[in-house]
Amino acid sequence: MRKACFKLLAVLGMVMLMLLPVTTVGAKDLSGDLEIFSWWAGDEGPALEALIKLYKGRHPNVNVINATVTGGSGVNAKAVLKTRMLGGEPPDSFQVHAGQELIGTWVKAERMEDLTFLFKKEGWMKAFPEGLVKLIGTDKGIWSVPVNIHRSNVCWYIPANLKKWGVSAPKTWDDFFAMAPKLKEKGVVPLALAQNWTANHLWESVALASLGPDKWDALWQGKLAFDSAAGVQAWVLFGKVLEFTNDDASSLSWQQATDMVVDGRAAFNVMGDWAAGYLSTTKKLMPGSGFGWVPSPDNGSMFMFLADSFGLPKGSPHRDNAIAWLALLGSREGSDAFNPLKGSISARTDSDLSKYNDYAKSAAADFGKNRIVGSLAHGVTANEGFMNDFASVMEMFLKSKNAQAAAKAAQQIAVKNGIGK
């Protein structure tokens, strides 16, 4: 009888074990390496280091390899990544701009894992705005975890300098053109510019001002030709803006162009709000008093956004470690540790705004009420093929200033890369 009872208890115990939920690898059970591939270096490094510190706290036995490739907007990193991905040596996870930069390149090539399982497990279908989830997904899956929301179309200045020069931040390009000659007379560059990608960055804000949001969106939907009358006019306006930029732009980084504004050699700089992180963290300036901002001229009610994100490449050498990294990135804790240092706002709807500076609070408010449009220069609206070709179009325009030729060339690369007909 006693043996029968023991057998019954043993069977019941096995049944109970089978009914328990299957658990994933515990935090302290993870080991080995985690290679994180990004272009966050220098002044953007502290934000990434804050995430790595959090990850190490959760997973102390994992050796984190910070594989950073320097270069503004990821120009150099993308070239290295392409070699590795095509060579069958992907990193465990890599930084990429959310939207077509990833989907039109590596998802299309079937090199990425679907992350829908992680979004459901972590409750992110509700934590991230529905529109953003749609942007980073297709009908076949969700492909990356957004770390932040950046605003592309911001005009930066130093309030004390403007007061000294007797000018105000421009609300329109007409305002800018009225004050620009006066600034040049004082030996001040009206608008600081840097290397080629920052010209692409400036172009998108100018084009948005010229076209308006509906026509801007129509460009990327193939409903408005780049060489239409409206498309040509955007290049005409851009050419006029370039007349008031610095001659040494091609030799400068975006940080150096921002330094021109800080030092009083230039009045304004149109740059994404990672500049807020640079100005507050590196330059130690207070938002509002030390540095100021307005939307890029004629962009007042429009928020041109981009989002940095990380995905999971197929063949990730340390897949479990990579998934744990992605789980941290999408968490409220990770988001609120990273974004205040980066100068961006959280992609989550439940972030703790008390941890953010005045710039970030204003950006969050604008994101909630402005018309949202996608950035070209940072991978939202077009695939990487178009972006690479557009850099050549920009190079041509910077030399020739021929609006008709640039618009025609832009239309040709649009067709080549599957935008329009």
Secondary structure as UniProt FT lines:
FT   HELIX           2..19
FT   HELIX           27..29
FT   STRAND          32..38
FT   HELIX           42..44
FT   HELIX           45..58
FT   TURN            60..61
FT   STRAND          62..68
FT   HELIX           72..74
FT   HELIX           75..86
FT   TURN            87..88
FT   STRAND          93..97
FT   TURN            98..99
FT   HELIX           100..102
FT   HELIX           103..107
FT   TURN            108..110
FT   HELIX           116..122
FT   HELIX           124..127
FT   HELIX           130..135
FT   STRAND          137..138
FT   TURN            139..140
FT   STRAND          141..142
FT   STRAND          145..146
FT   STRAND          149..151
FT   STRAND          154..157
FT   HELIX           159..165
FT   HELIX           173..185
FT   TURN            186..187
FT   STRAND          189..191
FT   HELIX           196..211
FT   HELIX           213..220
FT   TURN            221..222
FT   TURN            226..227
FT   HELIX           229..242
FT   TURN            243..244
FT   TURN            247..248
FT   HELIX           249..251
FT   HELIX           254..263
FT   STRAND          266..271
FT   HELIX           274..277
FT   HELIX           278..282
FT   TURN            288..290
FT   STRAND          291..295
FT   TURN            297..298
FT   TURN            300..301
FT   STRAND          302..306
FT   STRAND          308..311
FT   TURN            314..315
FT   TURN            317..318
FT   HELIX           319..330
FT   HELIX           332..342
FT   HELIX           353..355
FT   HELIX           358..369
FT   STRAND          371..374
FT   TURN            376..379
FT   HELIX           384..400
FT   HELIX           403..416
FT   TURN            417..418
//
